[in-house]
Amino acid sequence: MKFKPWNNIKINECHETLISIPQSVFRLTPHPYMSLGAPYLDGEDPWVLRTSVIKRLIEAQQYLAEIKPHLQLALFDAWRPISVQEFMFNYTIQETCKSRGIDINDHSSKTIITEIIAEVGNFWARPTYNSSTPPPHSTGAAIDLTLADKSGNPLDMGGEIDFIGAKSRPDFYEKESLRMPCSKYQVFHERRSLLLSVMEQAGFVQHPNEWWHFSYGDQLWSLFSNQSEAIYGVAFEVSKDITFSSPSFVT
């Protein structure tokens, strides 16, 4: 199994709990993976994160409101049990094969299927119960999100969340935006840059292959923020009744 460069980083678990994301932070519903039949157990709430991650998410929303009051963050996905990670990893491989006209059960296509699995692995962390290499979303530290207007309509970011391909790279439209000012490519680049800016101000780091994925406290964050250790390992939901209520973070 190919590991990501951040998987070698030590995890010093801080034991911060998973809590519900406040309703004041807009989310896209119905939840995309629940709609696909992902195996969330009865009572498991996908809209939970570590306490400090929620604090920073609210800060990012406030930064956005200050400069673009007509926009809001729109959550796509948050905490992901490893069983759901496994389901979605396999689902994405199957759907990618199908979209390219490849029969996943055809042994003569083994080479191309292996290549597709590797390609999917650039976007989806491989599911594992190894405590030293948890998938980012399974730590409660990672979130997928986009920008939306105040009516809840997501902005066109030049590529769908979870798309497997080059245009998912955060800087994919940068060169075209410089070459063709006032084009849709410039709009896409500016929107992606805006999302990155407000999330970075709040302490998040961005996945190098995904414009929508941001982390705080996991191994990916540790690598790209030059921290010696990650503070979050794999997380298990404690109680969906615990909510974020600190008045110092909420306006």
VENTA-V544306 format. One record per helix or strand of 2 or more residues. SS is the DSSP state (alpha for helix, beta for strand). FROM is the first residue (numbers start at 1). LEN is the number of residues. Records with the same first field share a line. If there is no record, write none. Layout:
SS: FROM-LEN ; FROM-LEN
This chain:
alpha: 5-4 ; 32-4 ; 51-17 ; 82-18 ; 107-14 ; 136-4 ; 166-3 ; 174-6 ; 184-18 ; 219-6
beta: 18-3 ; 48-3 ; 71-7 ; 142-8 ; 205-2 ; 213-3
